[in-house]
Amino acid sequence: MAETEKNMQETTMEDALKELDGIVERLEGREISLEDSFALYQKGMELLKECGSKIDTVEKKMLKLNEDGELSEF
């Protein structure tokens, strides 16, 4: 497992979104090199992909009770 994937599994969605927000703020700043911009963009895209995967996983796990009191997929 890649180090980024391992770190993301340990990161909460809230932390990932805060980190993404910080990346966006830095990218919007004028005092950042092109090289740093590319690195931040790559990190942001990795975080975004992992957040999407986490959301997909949660959606698949969501269950609802039917009228008979049994669990069925949402």
SVG drawing of the C-alpha trace seen along z (x, -y; Angstrom):
<svg xmlns="http://www.w3.org/2000/svg" viewBox="-44 -37 53 45">
<polyline fill="none" stroke="black" stroke-width="0.4" points="0.0,0.0 1.4,-3.4 2.3,-5.8 -0.3,-8.3 -3.1,-5.7 -2.0,-4.5 -2.0,-8.1 -5.4,-8.8 -6.9,-5.7 -5.8,-7.2 -7.1,-10.7 -10.7,-11.7 -12.8,-13.3 -12.8,-16.5 -9.0,-16.6 -8.7,-15.8 -11.2,-18.6 -9.3,-21.1 -6.1,-20.1 -7.7,-20.6 -8.9,-24.0 -5.4,-24.9 -4.1,-23.8 -6.6,-25.9 -5.6,-29.0 -1.9,-28.4 -2.6,-27.9 -4.6,-31.1 -1.7,-33.0 0.7,-34.9 3.9,-33.9 4.2,-30.3 6.5,-28.8 5.3,-26.9 7.0,-23.8 5.2,-24.1 1.9,-24.7 2.3,-21.5 3.1,-19.6 0.2,-21.1 -2.1,-20.4 -1.0,-16.7 -1.5,-16.4 -5.0,-18.0 -6.0,-15.6 -4.9,-12.6 -6.9,-13.9 -9.9,-14.5 -9.7,-11.0 -9.4,-9.4 -12.3,-11.5 -14.4,-10.3 -13.5,-6.7 -14.4,-7.2 -17.8,-8.7 -18.5,-5.8 -17.7,-3.3 -20.0,-5.0 -22.8,-5.2 -22.5,-1.4 -22.7,-0.7 -25.7,-2.8 -28.7,-0.7 -32.2,-1.4 -34.9,0.5 -37.8,1.7 -41.3,2.0 -40.6,5.5 -37.8,4.2 -35.2,5.9 -32.1,4.2 -31.8,3.6 -29.4,1.6 -30.2,-2.0"/>
</svg>
